[in-house]
Amino acid sequence: MEKTPSVFLRREIMPEDCENMIRWLENEHVSRYLNESADLAGEMRDLLARTPEDMLTFQFNRSGSFYLVCDRRDASIGYARLAPLSGNRLEAVYVIGEEDLWGRGMGRQALQRIMSVAFLEKRADALLARIRLENLRSLHLAESCGMRQIGTLGRMAVFEMTAGQYLKRRSTS
């Protein structure tokens, strides 16, 4: 019997979720491993100030699919994004922003859910993730979820999983 998941993905974005993301982005322990722009927190503050609440979800999904990683109480604890690449491939970004939840399996569940969306809903041929080489926890997470390192790009390790690999792994678990 499968244990009740601790996290799920939510599409709708509320102002309090933006405030959480700003807080995470301003936390050096969280932001040091991100591949985001240096002033993303400021950009998000501007977006929150000028965007009506009912348009936030639309704004976050303009360049891909954006999801909040939420706990059982529906509180946002992180985010995940699927960005389109050439050749029916997607790039995954996943962040658990609540530092006190690190090491509790939330990142694993978030990555597993984003993989499911990528392959079962979006029908991607492959999923890639670029992870900073110094982010040992995230490197291990990608490997343990079945992604394979296919190279490096500067200070980033590039991981990939194909749809066939995902389906094979899913059928044996």
N, C-alpha and C positions, 0 to 999 in steps of 0.2 A: 504494500500500500504506500503510495507516494505521500511524503510529508507535505503539509500545506506550505506553499512558497512564502518566503519572507518578503519578497519584493515582486512588484509587477511594473509594467510600463504603462504610463498614462500620456495621452496625446494633449489633452487640454492644459493650457498654461494659465495660471492665475497670477496676479500681482505678488502675492506672498511667495510664490515659487521663484519669481524673478529676484525678489529680495534675498531668498536663500542662495540663489546662484551667485549673486553679487558678493555675499558673505563668503562663499566658498572660494571665489576667484580672488578675493582679497586675503585669503589665508595662504601664506607662503608655503606651508606644508602641502597644500593641495595644488597650488598653481605652479610650483616648480617643475612638475612633470607634464604640464599641459603643452600642447602645440598651438595654443590659441594666441591671439594678438595680445601684446603687453597691456593694453588698456581696455580689455574686454569688459571689465567691471564698469568702467566709465561709459562705454558704449551702451551697456545694458541699462545703466541709470538713465541715459538719454532716451533710449527706446521706451522705457517704462514711463517717463515723464510725458512723452509725445504720442503714445499709442493708446487708443481706447482699450479697455479691458477685453472687450469681445474680439479684438483684432490681434491680441498677443500670440495666440496659437498660430494664426496665419503668418505673422512676421517671423516666428521661429522656424517655420517650415518652408521658407522661401527657397532655400538652397539645399534641400534634402528633407529627410524625415527626422523630426526631433521628438524625443520622448523624455519624460521625467521618469526617473527611477523612484518608485514610491514604496513605503513600507505598508504593513497591513492596515495601518490607520489612515492611509492615503496621504501621508505627509511626504513631501519630496525630500529624498536623501541623496540624490545624484541626478545625472542626466546621461542620455545616450543619443547618438546621432548617427544616421546612415546617410552618407554623401555619395552621389553617383560618380562613378569613374567610367572610363571607356570600356567597351566590350562586355556590357551587362555585368559589371563588377561593382561592388559597393565598398566604401571604406567605413569602418566602424570606429566610433569614438565613444568611450564609456568612462564615466567618472563617478565615484562615490565621494560626494563632497563632505559628508558628515564624518569627520576624522575619527570620532569615537566609535564608529561602526567598522573601521578597517579591521581586517583579519577575522571577520565573522561570517564570511561566505556571501556577503551581499554582492560584491563585485562579480563573483562566479555566477550567481543567479542572474544578474543583470546581463552579463555577456551571453549566457545561454539563451536568455529571452531575445536579445537582439539578433543572435544567430538564427533563431527560429523565425523571426520576422523577415530577416534577409532572405532565407532560403525557402521557407514555406509560404510566406505571403507575397514577397516581392519577386520571388523566383529568380534570384541572382545566381549567376554561374559561379561566382567566387566572392569571398569576403576578405578584405585586407584590413590590417591594423598597423599603424606606425606607432612604435613605443620607444620612448627615450631609453637608451642603453643603461642609464643609471637607475631606472625604475624597476628594480629587481622583482618586486612583488607583482607588477603588471606583466612583466616578461614571463614569469612562472605561471601566472593565471592563463595567459594566452596559450602557452604550451599545454597546460593541464586540461584545457577545454578542446584540445585537438588541433589547434592552429600550428602551422609549421613555419619556422623562420626561413624566408627565402632570400634574405639579403640584408644589407644595411644601406642607409642613405644618410650620410653625415653622422649625426649623433643618434640616429634612429635605427632600430631594428624593424624590419618589415616582415610581418606575418601574414600568412594566407591560409584559407581553408576553401576548398571547392565544394560545390553542391554535392558531388558524389561522395566526398570524404564525410561531409556532414550527415548525409543519409545513411551511409554505412555505419558510422559511429552511433547514430540514433537507433538503428535497428539492432545493434548488439548490446545496447544498454538497457 
